[in-house]
Amino acid sequence: EDIYSHSVQCRSVVKTDDRKHLVCCICKYSTYSWANLKSHTFFHTGEKPFECPYCDYRTGHKTSLVNHIRTHTGEKPYKCNFCEYKSSQSGPLRYHIKLKHGQIRENMLTKTRRN
């Protein structure tokens, strides 16, 4: 059965606070986003529709693929405002700022724009 059919059959809608929660019928994961629920179901089905154009890596999450592709391209869009450090992901930049500069605040993170 394809992921769309599984998602449709497996969802339930719970209304709270005037918002609709979509709930996975397998594990009770809930979200407000249909796209998030669809992506979540890949965990249960094992489907990995996103594939790397550079190698045989596959994943069920588009964000994971974007981060993986950066290992091939060398792109580092997250830069430190205090030094020349750059990272391909925001997590290592947060760690760098905390470790090297003794502070961590969201406003200190800068994502460079892609041209």
N, C-alpha and C positions, 0 to 999 in steps of 0.2 A: 504494500500500500504506500502511496506517495505521501510526502510530508504534509502537503496541503490537506489531503483527506484526513490524515491523522490529527492535524491541528483542529480542523473543523469538528470532528467527532469528539475530540478530547477536551474541548474548552467548556467552561461554564462561566456565566456572567454573574457577578455578585455586585449589587449596587450599594455603595457606602458613601456617605458624605457627598451625595449628588454626583458621584463619579462611578464609572463602571470598572470593576476589577475583572480582568480575565484570569481564570484559574486553570492550571494544568490539572487534569483529572488523575494523573499518575502520582505526582508528588505534592500537589497543592501549592506549587510556586504560583505567585500572583503578580500581575503587572497591569498597568493601565494601557499598555501599548500592544496592539495586535502583532506588530513586527517583533517585539521582544518575546512574546509567547511563541511565535513561529520559530524564532532562533533558538529558544529554549528547548523546543521539542527535538531538535537535532541531537541533543544530549541523550534522549531516550531511544531514538531510532538508530543512532550511530551514523547518520547521514553526514557527509562532509562535502557539501556542494561547492565550496570555495577552494580553488586550487592555484598554486603558485605557478606563474609562467616561466620561472627560472629553474625549478626543481620539482620533485614529486610530492612536496608538502601539500596536504589537504587539511581543511578545518571546517567546522560548522559555524564559525563566526567570522564575519567580514573584517571586524576590527583586528582579530588575530592575524588574518592574512595581511592586512596593511602593515602591521608591525613586523611580520616575518619578511615581507618584501624589502623592507628597509635594511635587512641584513645583507641583501644582494646589492642594493643601490647605494648604500652608504648614507642615505638621507638622514639628517639629524635636525629636525625642525624645532626642537626645544632647546633654548639657550639660556644660560645663566646671565643675570643682569649684573653680576659682580665680577665675573672673570670670563675667560674664553671658552669655558666648558660648554659642550653641546651634547645632546642625547637624542636617540631615536624615539624615546618614550618619556612620558612625564614623570613616571615613578623614579627612575634613576636620577633625574634632575632634582626632584624633591629631596632625595637622600643626599645628593651632592651638596645642596644648599645647607641642609641641616648639619652635615658633617664638616664641611669646609668653612662655612660662613656663620654657623651657630644659630641659624634661624630658618624657619620655614613658614612662608605665607603664600597664599594663592596669588596675590598681586605681584609677587616676585617672579612668577613664571611667565615666560614670554614664548609664544609660539610664532616662529617666523612664518611669513606668508609665502606661499608657493607662487612662483611666477609662471 
